[in-house]
Amino acid sequence: MGQTMLPGFELPQITPARRLKGTVAGLYRTFGAGFETHAVETLALGFDGIAGDVHGGGTRRSGGREPWYERGTEIRNERQLSILSPDELAAVAKALGIAEIRPEWIGGNLLVEGIAQLSLLPPRTLLFFESGVTVKVDGDNGPCRFAGRAVAAKAGGGTDVELGFVPAAKKRRGLVAWVEKPGTIRTGESFEARLPEQWIYGG
């Protein structure tokens, strides 16, 4: 039997992997069942995320973000951490006509500086922290009306801010991530973001 010849194909344009530097500007966690977080100096992270945090755990219950499951289905928790940028928060606040948006108001866990357009970091990006912790980015965090309501309650603006938050924060709401290598992160420490190769799948 002759050798089977595979048809040739052309690779899409590939953006090479790269590395970026950043700094931890703030750390936050929940205490109790509430959505709002509170500032802390250190953040102990395990394989289940932040112990006792409202978004901690190895699994979570599906919601409106996963319409392909019946609401409340137990699934893997890829949303253990919410990572935010002060530049993006300021841009969203400006778009809404309010003075500020604080990370605590929308359940942020890590506020990081030094990386432009943080929310656009691709899935599979790894964040290597000076302390030895490694966090893996699942993707950008889609803004919701629940967060908009929290912002309006703190900053004012009523329904205009509550409803306006979703379009204003689109692709600027930060990232969700999960813990790949546990440890303790401290405010002020540096980290390196390692972006994977990127390409557009053309089918």
N, C-alpha and C positions, 0 to 999 in steps of 0.2 A: 504494500500500500504506500503510495507516495506521500510525501510530507505535506501536511495541510498548511496552506499559506493564509495568514491572517491579513485582512484588509488593512491598508495603511490608514492612519488618522492624524489629524493635526491638533496638537495641544493648544488650548486657549492661552491667551496672554497671562503669564503668571507674575504676580508681584512678589519679589523675594521676601523671605522672613527678615525681620528687623528687631531692634531693641530700643526701648525708650526708658528714660529715667524719670522717676517721680518721688514725691515726698508725702508722707502721711500728715495731713494738716489737722485731723480730728478723728476721734473714735467715739462711737455711740452704741448704746444697746437699750433694749426695753427692760423695764422692771414691772413684772405683773403681766396682765393680759392686754394692755393697751398697745396701740399702734405707734404712738409717739415714742421716740428714743431719747436718751439722756446722755450727756457727755461723760466719758470716762478717760482715764489716762492710759490704761492698758486694756487689751481685749484678748482674752484667752479663747483660742479657737481649737475645737476638736473635729473629728470626722463628721460629727453631727452639727457643725457650725458653732454658734454661741449657746452654751448650756443655759437653759431656762429662758432664752429669748423667744419671743412670740413666733419668729421665723426659723427657729432652730429645729433640728431633727433630721434624721436620715431620709424620712419620707414626709409627704404633706398631702393634703386633700385637694383635689382638683376644683377649679372654680370657673369663672367666666373666661379666663385665658385659654382654657382647654375644652372647647365646645365638643370635641370629638369623644369626650368621656362624660358619663353621667356625673353631674355635680356631686362632689364628695367622695369620688373614687380615690383610693390611696395610690399615690404615684411617687416616684423618686423626687427628692427635694433638691432641685438645682437652683433654688432661690434662697439659699441660706444667708446670703449677704447682699446688702444694697450699697453700691459704691457710687459716690457723687463727686462732682467737680464744682468748686466755688465759681469758676467762670461761667459754667452752664447755668447754675442757679441764679447768678446775677442777670444773665441774659433772659431767662424766663421771667424773672421779677420785672425787668424793664418792659418786656412785651405785655405784661399784665398791668403795668402802671402802678406797681406797689414798690415799697422801699427795699424789701429783701425777702428771700425765702431761706429759712434755716434748715439744715439737714435733719434736725430733730423732728420738724413738723411733718415730714414725709417719710419717716421711718428709716433714715439713712444710718448706716453702720460705719462706713469709712468715707472720710472726706479727703480727697487726694489732689495735690497740686503738681504742675509740671508737664502734664500731658494734654495737648490741645485736642479738642473734640473727643473727650473721653468716651462718650456714649457710642461713638462709631468704632471703637476697638472691636475687632472681629471675634466671633466665638472661637474658643480654643486658645485664646491668649492666656498666657500664664503670668502671674504676678509673683515675683520672687522677692520677699521682704528681707531686710537686713537681719532680722531676728531668726531667719530660717523657715518661716512660714511660707507656704506656697498656696496660692488661690487660683482657681481656674474660672475664667469668664464663660458663662453660658451664653450671654448676649445682652442686648440693650433692654432696659426696663420700660415697657410700654406704660405711658402715663394713664391714670384712671381718674374718674370723677371723685372717688373716695379721697384720693390725695388732694385733689382740687378743693374739696370741702374743708379738709384740714388746713390748707393754706388760707382759705377765705376766713376761717374762724380765728386765725392768728393775726392775719395782716389786714383784714377788712376787705371790702369790695363786693361782698355778697355773691349773688348768683353769677354776676359777670366774671368774677375770679374763679368761682367753682367750675363753671362750664368752660371758661377760657383756658384753664390750666391744661386740658388735654391737647388742644392744638398748639399751644405755646410751648409745651414741654416735649413735643414729639421729637425723638432722636436727641433730646437734651435732658432726659430724665435719669441718666446714669446707667449703670450696669447691674445685673444680678450675677452672682458667682457662688461657687461652693468650695469648700476646703479640701485641697488635695494632700497637703502636708501640715499637720497641726503644729501649734506653738502659740506664743504670745506676742502680739504686735503692740508697739508703743508709739505714742504720739511723737512726731518729729523724725521718725526713722525713715530711711530711704528704701526704695524698692526699684526693681527693674521689670518692665513689661516686655515680654518676649512674644512678639506677634508671629503667627505661623505664616507660611506661604498662603497667598490668596489668589483666587481666580473665579471667574463667572462660569457656572455650569451651563453649557449650551444644549445639552441633550443629544 
